[in-house]
Amino acid sequence: MSEHATDAGIDTTQLTELAHASSAVLGQRYASSLLGVFGTPQRVLVRGAGCHVWDADGNQYLDLLGGIAVNTLGHGHPLLTSVITSQLATLGHVSNFFTSPTQIALAEKLLEISNAPAGSKVFFANSGTEANEAALKLTRRNAGTPQAPRTKVIALEHAFHGRTLGALSLTYKEKYRAPFAPLPDNVVWIPAGDEAALRAAVDETVSAVFIEPIQGEAGVRLLSQDYLRAAREITRDAGALLVFDEVQTGMGRTGSFFASAPVIPDVMTLAKGLGGGFPIGAMIVFGEENTTWLTPGDHGTTFGGNPVACAAGLAVIHVIENQQLLTHVQDTGAWLREQLAGVPGVAAVRGAGLLNAFELDSASAPALVAAALDAGFIINATDERTIRLAPPLVITTAQLETFIAALPQLIAGL
């Protein structure tokens, strides 16, 4: 945006110029002005509507990734847009010295839909990694005694909990962690879904166990309800905290508000789909307040829980509930997995609701991502053989059919 402002408004010369530039020109200007932590952008996107987006050259794409499980209601949803605009025009930011009706209402709504017991509380942040940072910080409160300290945190192999230093210490992939060592060194990883390994690892020296009910970055690897129930029992018996990271799986993504339901942990973290595209994260602490909780002065955030973000969260939940999206997600996801299983070149399909993955027999997943993009579909590779799909929850089978119809030829052409 131009630096030149007048009484009549803001000079939009620079934005107008950029809006009419080609993808090639915009790519060059991106490379010269932004830190390249994400590499080269695949496209320059300029507009979205529903489950479609358009790039700077006018090409249309069916968004089957949803901003990595963020765009719950798709792009430009009228209610979400209206609620955000109205709230911003009324009260946009107040800092953490104050609260607002939207912050209180969203906290109460999250406690309601998570079936939180009396005394449970919510902390708002701005992202998933910040929510996990808050949760990790909280687990330090469960430190045991000088005579019997709790020094370890258990995480699962192939886990992904974020990229900031604390959350990164929980993330399994060595290539993410190694360049930034030393990290907090009290994390022990155990095989995901292995109840025996969990029982062997959790003892009186463990402060907390972090679990993603579905490991999205690992290729949509589901953990069974039996395993989650066992984790609840094991941690409770050992006096360790159980933390469910529902950053990717929460807010209806799997066909229920939370993939871990009905198992109730000590702590749950949320983000991504909660704001429908507006940045927000949350940590829910379940049960009556105790000595492991964060108290005044222990933690903070300037933007967390701001009125606009909380209004967005309320709008997302309202649409999910009033348009019966949970049932839609269950039915549409089941249909999608059945269709994918019949595509030549697909070796395996797994998922829940509209968080799904399929493995390729032999073709390269990154190559398929590139071919699909050229054909007008946005998908994601989690490794060399696995494709992840996390479209908006409002997507229809008719829209998904266009991808299913194109997929055999896309795979065969690799």
Stockholm file with secondary structure:
# STOCKHOLM 1.0

chainA/1-414         MSEHATDAGIDTTQLTELAHASSAVLGQRYASSLLGVFGTPQRVLVRGAGCHVWDADGNQYLDLLGGIAVNTLGHGHPLLTSVITSQLATLGHVSNFFTSPTQIALAEKLLEISNAPAGSKVFFANSGTEANEAALKLTRRNAGTPQAPRTKVIALEHAFHGRTLGALSLTYKEKYRAPFAPLPDNVVWIPAGDEAALRAAVDETVSAVFIEPIQGEAGVRLLSQDYLRAAREITRDAGALLVFDEVQTGMGRTGSFFASAPVIPDVMTLAKGLGGGFPIGAMIVFGEENTTWLTPGDHGTTFGGNPVACAAGLAVIHVIENQQLLTHVQDTGAWLREQLAGVPGVAAVRGAGLLNAFELDSASAPALVAAALDAGFIINATDERTIRLAPPLVITTAQLETFIAALPQLIAGL
#=GR chainA/1-414 SS CCSCEETTEECCHHHHHHHTSCHHHHHHHHHHHSCCTTCSCSCCEEEEEBTEEEETTSCEEEESSHHHHTCTTCBSCHHHHHHHHHHHHHCCCCCTTSCCHHHHHHHHHHHHHTTCCTTCEEEEESSHHHHHHHHHHHHTTCCBCSSSBCCEEEEETTCCCCSSHHHHTTCCCHHHHGGGCCCCCCEEEECTTCHHHHHHHCSTTEEEEEECSEETTTTSEECCHHHHHHHHHHHHHHTCEEEEECTTTTTTTTSSSCTTTTCCCSEEEECGGGGTTSCCEEEEECSSCCTTSCCTTSCCCSSTTCHHHHHHHHHHHHHHHHTTHHHHHHHHHHHHHHHHHTSTTEEEEEEETTEEEEEESSSCHHHHHHHHHHHTEECEESSSSEEEECCCTTCCHHHHHHHHHHHHHHHHTC
#=GC SS_cons         CCSCEETTEECCHHHHHHHTSCHHHHHHHHHHHSCCTTCSCSCCEEEEEBTEEEETTSCEEEESSHHHHTCTTCBSCHHHHHHHHHHHHHCCCCCTTSCCHHHHHHHHHHHHHTTCCTTCEEEEESSHHHHHHHHHHHHTTCCBCSSSBCCEEEEETTCCCCSSHHHHTTCCCHHHHGGGCCCCCCEEEECTTCHHHHHHHCSTTEEEEEECSEETTTTSEECCHHHHHHHHHHHHHHTCEEEEECTTTTTTTTSSSCTTTTCCCSEEEECGGGGTTSCCEEEEECSSCCTTSCCTTSCCCSSTTCHHHHHHHHHHHHHHHHTTHHHHHHHHHHHHHHHHHTSTTEEEEEEETTEEEEEESSSCHHHHHHHHHHHTEECEESSSSEEEECCCTTCCHHHHHHHHHHHHHHHHTC
//
